[in-house]
């Protein structure tokens, strides 16, 4: 449903009556700053997400195998000692 031009004119007249002609430039400036900050935040978020999606995860290095660990068998230091 499109917005009728008469509705826009009525809203503008109500805003002019409520805030007065002296405050309208301040309100416009504040609205512009808010929109600018919102665009900046959304573009930064978009850039961060695309950079994270394009980044390759680093491979996890496995623990080096030494001759001592292979001589003892397949037990690792993380296993609890046997009693």
N, C-alpha and C positions, 0 to 999 in steps of 0.2 A: 504494500500500500504506500504510494508516494506521498510525501509531505506536501500539502497544499500551500501555495505562497501566502495565502491569507493567514494561516497558522503561524508561519514564520514572522510575518509582520506583527501579529498580535503578541507573540512572545517577545519580540524586540521592544514593543511599546511598554509592556509590563516591566521588562528589565530596566528600561530608561526611567520609568516612574519610581521603581523601588530603589535603584542605586543612584540615580541622578546623573546628569551629563558630566559632572566633574570626576566621578569615580570610574567611568567607563574606560578611559585609557589605562588606568591601573589594572582593572579587571582583564582587559585584553592582553596587557603585558604579562600578567601572572598566568593567564591561560596559555600564552605562547611559550613561556618558560617551562611550564608543566609538560606541554606536548613535546618540547625539545628534549627534556630530561627523559621522558618515556621512550622516545625514539632512540636516544643514545643507549639507554639500558637494554632495550630489546635488540639493538644491533650488536652490542657487546655480548649478550647472551647467545645470539645466533652465531657470532664468530667463535666463541668459546666451544660451543657444541660441535660446529663443523670441524674445528681444529682437533677436538678430542676424537671425533669419528675418523679423521684421516690419520691420526697418529698410530703408528704401529706399536703394539705392545712389545716390550723387551722380553726376550726369551729368558726363562728361569734356568740358571746354571745348576747342574746336578753336582752333588758332592763328589770330590775326586776319590777314585778308588785307589787304595794303597795296597801293597803286598801284605801288610799286617791284617787288614780287614778281610782279605780273601783267604788268608791262612786260617783264621779263626772260624770261618764259616760264614753263614749269611746273617749273623747277628749284628745288630747295629748298636751304637751308643745310646740310642733312644729306647731300646728294649730294657725292661727292668732286669736286674740280676736274678739268676735262678738260685734258690736255696736248697 
